[in-house]
Amino acid sequence: MITEDKIVELINELKPGKEITADTELIASGILESMDIMMLAAKLNEEFDVTISPLDLKEENFRSVTSIKAMLEDIADRF
């Protein structure tokens, strides 16, 4: 099951000590940068058994925990 709490947990593994909620602007606030997104995508692939394609690696999909969850649900629905 894809949950916002689990996504926050995975982000906290990459960026410990950051206060993150479902609506935190992850890119605009500088919490996530391009390399962080790549590492997070790998963690998300493993945790949720999905395959985030290069086409999914766009800013709008990683803007917030809510947008990450929506992307993951969309990917899961494709299969």
N, C-alpha and C positions, 0 to 999 in steps of 0.2 A: 504494500500500500504506500502510495506517495503522500507524505505529509510535510507540511511546512516546517514542523519541528525538526524533522530529520534533515531537511535541507539546511536549516539554520545550524544544526550540529555539524554538518559537513563543511560549511563555510567557516565555522569557528575553529575547525581543525586546521584550516589553511591560514586563517587570520585570527588567532586567539586574542581575546581581550576587547573585541569590538562589540558594541551593543547593536544587535541586529533584530529587527522585527520583520514581519511579512511585507511591510511597505517601505522599508529602508531603501533609499536610492543607493544601490551597491556600486554602480559605475560612477555616477556623478559625484558621490562622496569620496571616491578614491579607494574604497574598500577593495574592489576588484579591478585589476588591470588585466591586460591581455594574457599574460602568462598564468595569472590566477584563474582566469576563465578556462584555460586549457586544462589545468590541474583539476579544477572543480568538475569539468565535464567528464574526466576520467573517473573521478570518485562517484559521480552520479550514474555513469554507465554501470559501474560495478554494483553499487548499492541497490539500484532499481531495475537492474537487468534490462537496460535499454541500450540503444545505439544512437548517440547524438552525432549526427552527420556534420560535415563541414558547413553545409547550408544552414544548419540550426545554430551555428556559432555566430550569432549576430547580437548586437547590443540590446535590441529590444527584448530578446529572450532572457537576458541576464540582468535586466534593470533592477529587479527586486526578487525577493523570495516568491512572491505571488506569480510573477512572470515566469520564473524558472519552473514552478509547479505546473503552470498552464502548458508550457512547452513539453514537459515530461509526460503529462497526460495526453497531449496531442500525439507524441511519438508512440506511446503505448497503444493508443487507439488505431494507429496505422497497421498494427500487426495482430 
